Every structure is written in structure tokens, then in C-alpha cells.
């Protein structure tokens, strides 16, 4: 008996890593997350095969641009140990890593961007627990229910 598939939204700035970059490489480690709640979602919640809404942030317009799949269980983010990395963490050790990441695999680009403004127009249907439409929420990784996943993809 397999566990039910879970769904997530993962944000990336397209100047740093875009849906086109993911399409080009196929599978990529989702490194550099330095928020404990987002880390916990990856470390404790994500499972191989989970669905990912790929979201471009800090651009015009921000929005959902594609679909990916979680390719593996979480493992220690190697950038925390790399002194040359912007994401180096001097408090992290190999024995006690602080940061984790998963790998994500490209599935497809959406036929159009689903912009944040349009997503916000469906806030009541998405529910108040949906962090993307909450004021002040800046999580880069957040859970999406099956109903929210279906609603968001229906906007495509």
C-alpha cells in the first residue's frame, strides 16, 4: 500500500534558476533553502513522486510556470558545507547538518503563466491556509492540497 501523493509549490527566481533551466537539465537539487519551515517541508514532508508547482518569484509577473516531480527523499544540502557558497553555514557539520534539499525533475511547462494576481482572485476557493495568498508569507516551499492543486491547474 503506497502513501498518497502530496503536492507542493516551490519558488525560484528565474534569474537564478528558471523552469527553462530545469527543462534543460532534467533533474536538479533544490539547494539553498535557508528557512526552517521550508526545510522541514522538504525534510519531513516530501516524498519521491510528489507533485511540484514551479513558481517564478521576484519577476513580472510572478506566477506558476510549470510542473515538476520530487525525484528523491531529502538529503543534506551540500552548499551548507561549501565555504565558497553563498549558502555556506559555519554551524552545519557533516555529523549534524542543518539544511536539507530534495531533487526535482522537470515534467512540463504550463501553456501560460498563472499569475499571482489571478491566484489571489481565487483566494476564497483556495482557503485561508494556502500560504501563497497570505499577506507577508515569503516561504519558498509550501504545501498544496490536492483540491488546491486541481484548482490551480484548472486555471491553465
C-alpha positions in Angstrom: 0.0 0.0 0.0 1.6 3.3 -1.0 1.2 6.6 0.7 -0.9 9.2 -1.1 0.8 11.6 -3.3 1.4 15.0 -1.8 1.7 18.4 -3.6 4.0 21.4 -3.1 4.7 24.8 -4.5 8.4 25.7 -4.9 9.5 29.2 -5.7 12.6 30.2 -7.6 13.7 33.5 -9.1 14.0 32.9 -12.8 17.3 34.9 -12.9 18.8 32.3 -10.5 17.0 29.1 -11.8 14.0 29.0 -14.1 11.6 26.4 -15.4 13.7 26.6 -18.7 16.8 25.7 -16.7 15.0 22.8 -15.1 13.8 21.6 -18.5 17.3 21.8 -19.9 19.0 19.8 -17.0 16.0 17.5 -16.4 16.7 17.0 -12.6 18.2 19.4 -10.2 19.0 19.5 -6.5 16.8 22.2 -4.8 19.6 23.7 -2.7 20.0 26.9 -0.8 16.7 26.9 1.2 17.5 28.7 4.4 14.2 28.9 6.2 13.5 26.3 8.8 9.8 25.8 7.9 10.6 25.3 4.2 13.4 23.0 5.2 11.1 20.9 7.4 8.6 20.6 4.5 11.4 19.2 2.3 13.0 17.0 5.0 9.8 15.7 6.8 7.1 16.0 4.2 8.3 15.5 0.7 8.4 12.0 -0.8 9.6 10.7 -4.2 6.8 11.2 -6.7 5.2 14.2 -5.1 3.9 16.9 -7.4 5.5 20.3 -7.5 4.1 23.6 -8.9 7.2 25.5 -10.1 6.7 29.2 -9.3 8.7 32.1 -10.6 9.1 34.8 -7.9 10.6 38.3 -7.9 9.8 38.9 -11.5 6.9 40.4 -13.6 4.5 38.7 -13.4 5.2 36.3 -10.6 3.3 33.0 -11.0 3.1 29.3 -11.6 5.0 28.4 -14.8 5.4 24.6 -14.7 5.1 21.2 -13.1 7.9 19.1 -11.6 8.1 16.0 -9.5 10.1 15.3 -6.3 12.8 12.9 -7.5 14.2 11.7 -4.2 13.9 11.9 -0.4 15.6 14.8 1.3 19.3 14.7 2.0 21.8 17.2 3.5 22.2 20.3 1.3 25.9 20.2 0.2 26.0 24.0 -0.1 25.9 24.4 3.7 29.4 22.8 3.8 31.0 24.7 0.9 32.9 27.7 2.1 32.8 29.3 -1.4 28.9 29.0 -1.5 26.6 31.9 -0.7 24.7 29.3 1.3 27.6 28.2 3.5 26.6 27.7 7.1 29.5 27.6 9.6 27.3 26.0 12.2 26.5 23.0 10.0 28.6 19.8 10.2 28.6 16.6 8.3 27.5 14.8 11.5 24.8 17.3 12.2 23.6 19.0 9.0 21.2 21.9 9.4 19.8 22.2 5.9 18.3 19.6 3.6 17.1 19.6 0.0 15.4 17.3 -2.5 16.0 16.8 -6.2 13.2 17.9 -8.6 12.6 16.6 -12.1 11.0 18.6 -14.9 7.6 17.4 -16.1 6.2 20.2 -18.2 5.9 24.0 -18.7 2.4 25.3 -18.4 0.8 26.6 -21.6 0.7 30.0 -19.9 1.8 31.6 -16.7 -0.8 31.5 -13.9 0.0 34.9 -12.4 -0.2 35.6 -8.7 -2.9 38.2 -9.2 -5.1 35.6 -10.8 -4.3 33.1 -8.0 -5.2 35.7 -5.4 -8.6 36.2 -7.2 -9.3 32.6 -6.1 -8.2 33.0 -2.5 -11.6 32.1 -1.1 -11.6 28.8 -3.0 -8.0 28.1 -2.1 -8.7 28.6 1.6 -7.1 30.8 4.2 -4.4 28.1 5.0 -2.9 28.5 1.5 0.3 30.4 2.3 0.9 31.8 -1.2 -2.1 34.2 -0.9 -1.4 35.2 2.8 0.0 38.7 3.2 3.6 38.6 4.4 4.1 34.9 3.6 7.5 34.5 2.0 8.1 30.8 2.2 9.9 29.3 -0.8 8.4 25.9 -0.3 4.9 25.3 0.8 2.3 22.5 0.9 -0.6 22.4 -1.6 -3.7 20.2 -1.0 -5.0 18.0 -3.8 -8.0 20.3 -4.1 -5.7 23.4 -4.4 -3.5 21.6 -6.9 -6.5 20.8 -9.1 -8.0 24.3 -8.8 -4.6 26.0 -9.7 -4.0 23.7 -12.7 -7.6 24.3 -13.9 -6.6 28.0 -14.3 -4.1 27.0 -17.0 
